[in-house]
């Protein structure tokens, strides 16, 4: 149906145009700006293919009354043919009317105030151009009714528009049309508007981009629970262009608007790329921000990503080296692992296994898992990348699945994605092999342990950004971190700790019958200041002490091997005092007799690399 929308002053022109179109096989309906029955007008527009809008200065006077109709036309995306009356008033311009935005959406033509016969051919041409086709044959009953309205002669000549006879029959006929229109179209318009609304893209309230390690399972679980806490309901995941892009679409109570949280998981590098151009609200990373990334984000006014306000450690993970369950290999050194993935070692027999070729499976370069593996394993032994024979994967679960199905395969993966494969122990330098588990990763004793980060701008654009980070760090959020398979950052204690045979006697005596806490304090690179995780852990211990009570804390410092033995022991003691001072500033005192330094004893990893030395510079925390 073609709706002819007009003011009362242009009613006769609208009727004349209706009759012409009806005789051409089109179905029409006229709507006056001054119509008081709004539901009828909306119902009529809902079933319209096209709107012909007769525009004249009278529109300004009736703008407020007809605003609802114009908004309905816009909302339904109905094409419009505006007919501009070319009046004698030379000062009249269309841009002075409130309907400027409607012009240009269809074919626009000017017509004289009088002599309207020539308009028909141009309207028909416009309809044809817009693809609006007539019915198969004219409806004679409708044409007869329109002739009564317009005063057209029986032969269908153009004539002069006459006055309509105000008869009771005419009013009854008009009322009947209105009633039928309302009844038939009401349900249709409701359904149509609902479908239109559902077709509109949801409003994005939060965007998380970056690490696939975090984004594959952990981020979706956190997003779902966080959305539910915010009142979200009827939510579902909508997949985007690929499996690494999706949105959680939901609604709020008594709100018909659809909202969404966006999740893109192309790798940790994209956390910082997308933060820099404000296409993400939160950057997910399974590695810390690089100096060049940190500098660039400062330059684009995103804030200091190394500060405690922007960098948030939400959990820990270990890059597990995995093999087929039937593989007899139980442990490898980091040097051996580097040789295997660098292509130097190609047979399992070269590392104590069977005489079989090694098949390599690796993560893509953009992933934080690969970045960690590259820096802790490959670069350390001069390899720029994994061997070209390696099969690369964006998805962590898919990589693990492939290794567990290939008897000669080996890969590296985040701890939660070991699945059916077998994780082997990893040794570094003179330190004994360490298996990746919750305790070794929580204390970052495992050589390939790493942190999971959320990075946010110093002035977030989304009001939900900081709320989401706070939720993730809460007990409920950390329970989700643990359930997914990562290591949460909440405090746990370990009794009956098995000490290394090389542990100093004083260290053994000090820690016997004591409990080891599930965190180790570390320092910023090249600094005597504690890093962000250490500061957050101190706050957690203070809170834990106030809730549960801790009879005594024991702080034990260690350092790397750069310097003479006596001086290094003093440095390790100083490290322990730095931590004690932070506790003291928060109202928790550590007795001087429980602050110790053991220098270079018990290295966790090699001191041959900057990363290894930084890891060995640490303070353990015990309680008794």
N, C-alpha and C positions, 0 to 999 in steps of 0.2 A: 504494500500500500504506500502511496505517496501522500504525505501530510503537507497541507498548505497552511503555513503559520502566518498570521496576519493580525493587524490591529483592527479595531472596529471600523475605523475610517476607511479601510481597504477591503471591507467585506464583499462588496459587489465584484471587485476585481477578482477576489479569490474564488467566488462562485463561478464567474465566467471561465476562469482558467480550469476549474474542476470539470466543467462540462466539456471543454475541448479535450482534456486528457481522457475523460471517460469514453468519449466517442472514438478516441484513438486506441481503446482497449486497456487503459490503465485504471486501477482502482484508487480513488482519492478520498481524502478526508480533510475537512477544514477545522482549524483550531484558532480561536480568537485569543489575543493577548489578555483580554479582559474576562476570560472565562472563569467563573467562580468554582466550578467543579474540578478541582485539581486531580483527583484520582482518575477521572475520565480522560483528561488530557494525557496524563502519564501512561495510562493503559493504551491509548491510541498511538502514542509515539513508540511504544515498545514493539509494536508489530509493523512499524514503518520501515520501508527500504530506503526512503529518501525523504528529505524535508525541503520544501521550497519556502524560503523565507522572504516575504515581501517587506522591504525595509523602507521606511519613510520617517520624517522628523517626529511623527507621533510616538515612535518607539521610546524616545527620551522620557516622555510624560508617563509611559506605562512600564518603565524599566523595572521598578521594584516588584510590580505585580507579576511580571512574566519571568523573573529571574529563575524560578524553580524550573520552568520549561526549558530554558536555555541550558541549565546545569544538567537536566535529564538528557538533552540531545548530546551534550558533550560526553556524558558518562556512557551512553549507549553507542558512541562512535558512529552516529548516523550521518552519512554524507549530506551536504547542504548545497542548494543552489540559491544564493541570495539574489533577489531581484531589487535593484536600486531604483527608486522612483526619481526621475530627473525633474525636479520641481523648478518653478520659475524663480524661487528664492536662491540667488546665486551664492549666498553666504552659507548655505547648508552643505556640510561635508560629512561623509560617512564616519571619518575618524572621530567626530564629535559625539557619536552615539556610543552607548555602552556595548555594542555588539561587534566592535572592530575585529575581535579575535575569530569571529565566525567567517568573515569574508576571506576568500581565497581557498577555502576547503573544498569548494566545488567550482562550477563555472559561474562567473559573475557577469551580469549584463545590466545595462541601463535601459529603462523603458520610459516613455513619456507619460505624463499624468493622464492624458487622454489618448484615445486611439490605440487600443490594446491588441488589435487583431494580429499585428506582425510578431507579437511575442511568441506565439505558438510554435512556429518553426524553430526558433532558437531554443526554446525549452525542450522540445523533442530531440533536437540535436545534442543538447547537454545530457539528457537522459541516456541516449544511445551511447555517448562517449563514456558515461559512468557505468554502463553495463546493466541498466535497469530496463528490463524487457516488458512489453505490454502483455495482457492476458490474451488467450487465444481468440476470444471475440468479446465485443462490448456487452456489458450487462444492461439490457434495455430497461429493466425496472429502475435501476439506479439513475440512468440517464433521464428517465421520465420525471423522477423526483427532483433531480437537479434543474430541469427545465421549469418546474413549478417554482423553484427558488429564484431563478434568474430571469424568468419572463421570456425565455427564448421561444421562437416560433416553432411549429411542428416540423418544418422542413429543415431545421437546424441551421438557419442563417445566423449571421453574427448579430445584426440588429442593434438596438439600443437596450441596455439593461433596464428592465422595468421594475416597478415596485412589487414586492411580494405581498400576497394576500394573507393577512393575518387571520387565518381560520383556525378553528379548534382542531380540525383534522390535521393541519400542518403541525401544530404543536404536539399532538398525539404521536404523529409519525416521527418527529424529531426526538421525542422522549423515548419512544421505543428503540430507536437506533442507539441512544445513549445507554439505555439499560442493557441492551444486548452486548454493546461494546464493553461495558464494565464487567459483566458476568463472564464473557468469553476471554477477556484479556487479563483479568486480575491475577489469576494463578500463573498465567504465562509470564507476566512481567516480573513477578516475584522470583520465579525459577530462572528467568533470563538474567536478572540483575545478580542473582547469586552466582550463576555460572560466570558472568563477567567479572565479578569480584574475585572468584577463585582463580580465574585466568590471569589476574594481575599479579605481578611479582610481589613476594612478601617484603615487608620492611625489615632491612637488616639492622639488628641492634648491637651485634658484636661480631668481630671478624678475627679468627685465629689462623695464622699462617705459619708454616715452617716444617719442623721435624716430623718425618713419618714415624719415627720411633715413638714419639708422644702421640701423634695424631691417629695412628692406626687403631688403637683400642682405648688408651687412657683418656685422651681428649673427648671422644664421643661419650664415654661414661660420665665424665665430669660435667660436660655440657648438659646432658639429659637431666642429671640431678639438680644442677644449678638452675636450669630453666623451670623445673618443677617447684623449687623453693620460691622462685619469683612469681609463681602462680600460673605458669604455662600448662596447657592441657591439650589433649588431642594432637600430640606432636608426632611427627614422622620424619624420616630422613629422605631427602630428595637428592638423588645423584646428579652431578653436573656433567661437564664435558668428558670427564674420565673418572676412574675410581679414586683419584687423589683429590677430587673436589666434590664437596657435598654441603648441604644445608640442613639444619634441624628446623623444620617449619612447625609452628605452634600457634595457638590462640591464647588470649587472656579471657578470664571470665567477663561476661557481659560486654565483650568487645569483638565486633565482627572482623576487625583488621587481622590479617595474617602477619606474623612476625617470624624472623629467622635468625639463627646464629650460623655464620659461615665458617667452614673448616676446610682449608687448603693444606695439603701435606706433601709438598714437593721437595722438602729437604730443609735442613737448618739454615743454609745460606739464604733462602728466601725469607726467613724470619726478619733479617736485617734489611734486605732489599725492599720488602714490602712495608716495613716500618718507615723506611726513609722517604717513601712517596705517599705515606698515609693511606695506603690501600689495605693495611692491617691495623687492628687495634692492639693485638697481642702477638708477639713473636715467640714461637715454640722452638727451642734449640736443645740438642743433645750434646752441645759443646758450649764453651764460653765465647763471648763476643771477641773477635780478633781486634788488635789495636787499630788496624786501618778501618775496620767497620765502626769501631767506637769513635774514631776521629771524624769520620764522615757524618755519622748521626748527630754528633755535636754541631757540625757545620750547618746542617739542615734544621737545627733547632728542635731536635727530638729529645735532647737531654743527654746526661752522662750515663751510658748503659752500664758502666762499671759501678755505679752508686747503688746503695741499698734500696733506694726508692724506685729504681728501674730494673734491677736484676733480682730475680726471685728464684731460689732453688726449691723445687717442689718435690724432688725425689732423687733417687740414685739408681744407677743401672750399671751393668758390667757388659763390655763387649765380649761375649762368649765366643770361643773358637769351637766350632762344632764339626763332628764327623759322623759317619754312619754308625749306628749302634753296634754293629758287628766288628768295627775296626778295633784292633788290639791296642792301639796307641792310647795311653792314659794321660800323658803330659808332654808338653813341648816348651822349649825356651822361646823367648821373643825373637831371638836371632834365627832360630829354625823356622818360626812362623813367617818371618820376613823373607827368608830364602825361598820358602814354598810359594808364597803369593807373588814374589818378585820374579819367579820363573827360574831361579837358580837351582832349586831342589825340585825334581820332577817325578821321583819315584819314592814310594813309601819306605822302601828298604834303606834309603839314605838317612832315615830318622828312626830306624829300629823297627820298621814294619815289614810288610810283605813286599815281594817283588812285583808291584803293580803300579801303573801310572796314577798320578795324582790329578784329580779333576777339580778345578777351581770355581767357586761361586762367590760373588762379591756384591756389595751394595753399590748404587750409583754414586757418582762423584758429589752430587749435591746433598747427599744425606749426611747428617751429623755422625752417624755410625761410621761411615767411610772416613770422615774428617778425623775422628778420633783414632781410628785404625791407621790412617795415613801418618799422623803425627807421632803416635806412640810406637808404631811398628815399622812401617815402610821407610819413612824419611830417616829414621835413626840409623838404618843400614844402607842408605844410599839409593833406595828405590823411589822413583817418582810416582809410580802407579802400580797397580797389580798387572800381572802379565796379560798380554792381549788375548790369551786363550781363555781367560776367565769369562764366565757368563754373568752379566750384570743384572741386578734386580732393583726396582723401585720399592717393591712391597716386601716387607720383612718376613711375613708368614710364607710367602711363595718361595723365598730363598730357603727357608728352613725345610719346607716340604720337599724341595728338590734334593737337598743334601741327604735327608733321611731316606730317600728312595734310590740314591746312587752309592753303591758300596765303596767306591774309591773317592768319594767327594769330601771336600772340606770347605767350610765357609766361616764367616764371622757375622755375628748377629747380636741384637739386644737380648738381655737375659730372659725377658718374658716370652721370647719367640723361639726358644730352643725346641719346644714341643717334642716331637718324636725323635729328634736327633740326640746325639750324645755330646755334652760339653766336657772338654778336657781341662786339666789343670795347666796353669801357665806359670813359668818361672822367669825371673829377671835377674841377671847378674848372679851374685853369690846367694841370693835369697832362695829359700826352698819354694817348690811349686805350690801354688795356691789355687784352690777351686773357687769358682764364682758362686757365692751363696749370700744370703741376706746379711750375715754378720760381717763377712770379709768385704762386702761392697759398702755396707753402712759405714764402716770405719775407713773405707777407701784403702784397705790393705791389699786387695786384689790388684795386680799390676795394670789391668785394663779396666778398672772401675772408672766411672764418669758420673757427672752430675746432669740432671735434667732441669732446664731453665725455662722460665717465662720472662720475657722482656717487654716492658711497656714504656711508652713515652712519659716524660716528666709531667706533661699536661695532657692526659688522655682525652680524646674526642668523645668517646662513648662513656656514658655515666655508669655502664656496667663493667668497665675494665677493671677497676680496683676491687669491685665487689667479687668478681670472678677469681681474682688472685687470692683475696682473703678467704674465699670459700675453699679453694684448692689447698691452702695451708692449714685449714681448720681440721679438727679431728675427723669430721665426716669426710672431708676431701681426702685426707691422708689414708683413711680406711679404703677408699676407692683405689688410691695409688697401690696399696698393698694387695687388694683383691685382684687387680689387673695383672700383677706379677712383678712389679717394680718394688724397690725397697723404699719404704716410707721414711720420713725424717723424724718421726716421733721417737721418744726416748725408750729404749729397752735396756735391760741389764743382762750380763752373762756371768754366771757363777762357774767356779771350777775351770778357769781358763787354762788351757794347755799351753805352756810356755815353750819357747824354743830352747833347745839344748845349749845354744850359745848365749843365752840370757845371763847378764851379770848376776852374781850372788845377791848383791844388795837389791837389785830389781826384783829378784825372786822372793826375797824375804819381805819386801815392801808390799808386793801384790798378793801374796798368799793369804787366803781367806778374805780377799777383797773381791768386789764385783766390778767388772769392766763395763763402762757405759758405751752405748752404740754410736758414739761419734768421736772424732779426732779433730782437734783444732789445727788449722793451717793458716798460712800467712799469704798476703798478696805477693805476687812475683817481685823480687828485688826490694822487698819492704819488710819492716818490722811490725807492720800493722796487720791485724787479723783480717781475713777475707770475709765476704758477706755471709757465707754459710757459718763460719765460726761465731760471728756476732749473733746470728739468729739462733744458733745452738745454745749459746750462753743464756739468751733470754728464755729458751725452753727449759733449760736446767733450773733456772731461778724459779720459774713457774712450777716446775715439778717439785722442787724442794718445799715450796710454800704449801702445795697440796698434799704431799706425801711425807715430807721430812727426809733429810739426808744427814745421818750422824756426822760424817766427815767426808770431805772431798779430797782426793789426792791428785795432784797435777804432776805429770812427768814429761819433761821436755827432751827432745832429740834434735839433732841437726845433721847436715851433710858432712863430708870429709874434707872440705876446703879450708885448710888452716892447720895449726898445730893442735895437738890433742888437748892440752890444758885450756887453751883459749876456746876451743869448740865446746868443751864441757861448760864453760862459763856462759857461752852463748845459749846453750840448751837450757840452762837454769834461767837465763834472762827471758827466754821464750815462755817458760812456765810462769814467771812473775807477770808478764804482760797479760796472760789469761787471768791470773789471780786479781790483777788490778781491775779488769773488766767486771769480774764478779763483785769486787768490793764496791765499785761504782753503782751497782744495782742492789746493794744492801746485803750481799751474801759474802761473808768472810771465809777465807781459806787459811788455816793455821800455817804458820811459816814452816813448821816441821813436816808438813805434808806437801811442800813444794820442792821438786827435785829436778836435776838435770843429768842425763847419762850420755851426753855428747853424741858420738857417732855409732853407739851400740845399736844393735838390732835394726839394720837398714831394711826397709820394705822392698827396695828396688835398687837398681844400679845408681851410682853417683856419677856415672860417665856422661849423663845428659842433663840439661837444665831442668827438664820435666822430672827426672828421677831425683835430683837434688832437692827440688821444691817439695816433692812428696815426702822425702825423708826429714825435712824440717817441719816438725810437728810437735803437738802436745797431747798426750793421752790423758784421759780423765777416768779415774776410778773412784769408788766409794766404799767405805767400810763403817 
